[in-house]
Every structure is written in structure tokens, then in C-alpha cells.
Amino acid sequence: MKAPLAPLSRRRVDTILSRAVAGFGIVFGAQAIPAVLEQYAYAEPAWAATAIPLVYASLVFSLLCAIAKRFVVGAARVVAFVYIAALVTWPMFVADVEQVQAGDHWLYQLTTVATAAAAIGFRTRAATIYLVVVPLMYGVIRALPQGGTGPVELGFFNAVYAIILGAAVLVIVTMLRVAASNVDSAQQTALSRYSRAVRQHATEVERVQVDAIVHDSVLTTLLTAARAAEGREKKLAGQMAADAIRHLEDAALVTPDDGSTVRFRQLADRIGEAARSMPVTFSVRLRSVDARVIPAGTAESLYSAAVQAMVNSTQHAGGPEVKRWLHITGARAGHIEIVVGDAGAGFDAAAVPQERLGVRRSIVERTASGGGEAEVVSTPGQGTTVTLRWPAATRPVPFDPDAGDSGAAAGDGGDA
């Protein structure tokens, strides 16, 4: 699983904040228009004709960039720099220095817009410096003759008020960005851990697959070949050797989750053919075997587990006189059940050594690797029943071993 190429939460938060600040700037700019028109004559025409359009153009430019999500940070910086340029040049182009200006200059109404734009466009430290310096500059300039000779107390009050508003905006922006960055960091950590867990699971599945192939195909073939005395047994050993080579070749080429599928009927036919190739007779019964498709890896796991169960019965349950059966059922709700049973010698599961791979690795773990479950029930002197289910069921599907009597002997098609 690949991690996102960019931090999604931080990027979305930045988009929301930039659009909010840009829209906020347009609203405040509109509110300042009456003051702009009223104070237009206080400044020299050249400055008024240049500064006012540039300030409002920067606000519109910031909004367009925020909507388009292009050059957002740069546009916010343009607003901040244009405002401070207008603020610094304002006292240099006053039409009449002797004239006392009543009220606040129209630039004051955009001070919070400029500090908010600085919060978007600059890092926290630079935005904080801008937040403190720019309002104080306005307060000082407003008290000068070039700024209209306003009351010092009023200039100081305006500066503090603008700093408080700008600080609130800066705190909100910073907190949201930090929270979004933490979310992205936690997401990246979770995805990394998940990817690591997926790789570990794939490695475990591959290990179980190799263990099963080694036991199902290689070791079983060697044991069968060593015990082969009759022509049919020798033929079976040769067939198993060919299957072992094919399994080992396929294991190097196919991944556990390659997406390929097979039909349930094909799986049932393969298992039935394997039963008919055994040196002993299995009563085969196929029921509700339909054309549904299942993952190829799952089919291979079920096939190998079923064949191993039949091989175990052939080798350990007793001679040809022992009753053996194979039932394959397509249960309701898409479930599949495969039962391999015999009425032979049986065994005590608790007494099986850990180093014996047959039941634990080749049947139980192999079935689990395909998303199913295996249940092995055995009683010494009464026989063994191996039930494979896919997908793993919460409640086992009832099965009666005596139903095998009604099935056809190995070699018949059963009542598919």
C-alpha cells in the first residue's frame, strides 16, 4: 500500500484558511471604500492613484489565487508587502501637512487584513514580527503631522487593538496548521506500520506456502516412492513427482494476491481427480457445485489441504478395506465446504509432535492462508474427519459422515 504523495490534511486546511482570509480581505476592503473616497483629497493625486488601486488589486489577486489554489502563499505575501509599502509611503505624499485629519485613516481598516495575510504567507516567527511592527508603525505615523496629527492615545489604542485581532488570527492559523500536520504525521506513521504489517503477512503466507509445498509435494512424493511396491503405487509416485515440480515452479512465479480466479467446479473436479488417483477408494460426493469464482490462491490452498488430508488417510488410516469419503459442498451464502474422512485408525492430536508438518502446516495453516479454516477431528480407533471451509465461517455447516454411503465410489461423478 502506497502512502499519500502529499499531506492531505495540511493542504486542505491551508486551502480553507487562505480562502477565508482572502474573502475576509474583500469584505473589509469593501467596508473601507467610503473612507477611501472621503480621504482621497488628503493625499497627493499620484500616490492616491497608485496606492489605492494596488492595495485593492492585491486583495482581488489573493482571492483569485486562493480559489484556484495556485500561488496562494505568494499572493498572501503580495498583500502584506503592498500594504506595508502603502503605509510607509503614506506620510510622504500628504497634500497638506497642516491639515488635521479627523478619525482613522482608511489604511487602518485594512491592518487586520494585512496581518492575516502575513499569517498565511510567512512562517510563524516572521508573521509575529509583522503582526507587532505594522500596527505600531500605523500608530506612530498617525500621531505625526504627516499622518494627520492624531491623538497619541488613539494611535496607541488602534495599534494594540490591531495587534490583538491579528494575534487571534495568527493563533487560529497556527493551531489549525499544527493540528493538521500532526494528523498527517499520524497518518503516515499508521500507513507505514500497515505497509510493514502487510509485508510481514505476505512473508508469512509465503512461508506457509513453501512449507506446504515441501510437505505436500516433495516429502510426500519421496515417502510414496519409497513405499511403492505395485504398479499403481509407482504410477502415483511418478504423478506426484511431476506435480511437485510444477508446484515449486508456480511458487516462484505467482504471488499470494495476484488477483487471478478459478471456478469452484474446476476446483471440485481437481480434488475429485486427486481422490480417484489415490491407491485406495474414496467415496466421492459433489453437491451444489456451481460456477462461482474464487481466488486462485484460495483454490490452490484448499486443493493442497484436501490432497494432503487424503494422502494422510491413505498412509495412516489403514488398508483399502477402510471406509473413506470425500464430500465437496457449495453451501449457501457463497460458502464452500470440503470434507475428507475415514473410519480408520485415527490418532490423538495432542500426541502429534510439533516437528510433524502434515496437519499443522500443510492442512491448517495452508487453509488459513487462503482465507479459510480447517477443522481436524480424530479419535483413535474410530477414524479422522478433516473439514475445510471457505471463507472462514462463524458457525460450522453440519455434516453427516454416513452420507458418503449414498455417493458414488471414486471414479464416479457423484451427484454434482
Buried (B, 14 or more C-beta within 10 A) or exposed (E): EEEEEEBEBBBEBBBEBBBBBBBBBBEBBEEBEEBBEEBBEBBBEEBBEBBBEBBBEBBBBBBEBBBEEEBBEEBBBBBBBBBBBBBEEBBEBBEEEEEEBEEBBBBBBBBBBBBBBBBBBBEBEBBBEBBBEBBBBBBBBBBBEEBBBBEEEBBBEBBEBBBEBBBEBBEBBBEBBEEBBEBBEEBEEEBEEEEEEEEEEEEEBBEBBBBBBBBBBBBBBBBBBEEBEEEEBEEBBBBBBEBBEEBBEEBEEBEBEEEEEBBBBBBBBBBBEBBBBBBBBBBBBBBBBEEEEBBBBBBBBBBBBBBBBBBBBBBBBBEEEBBBBBBBBBBEEEBBBBBBBBBBBBBEEEEBEEEEBBBBBBBBBBBBBBBBBBBBEBEEEEBBBBBBBBBEBEEEBEBEBEBBEEBEEBEBEBEB
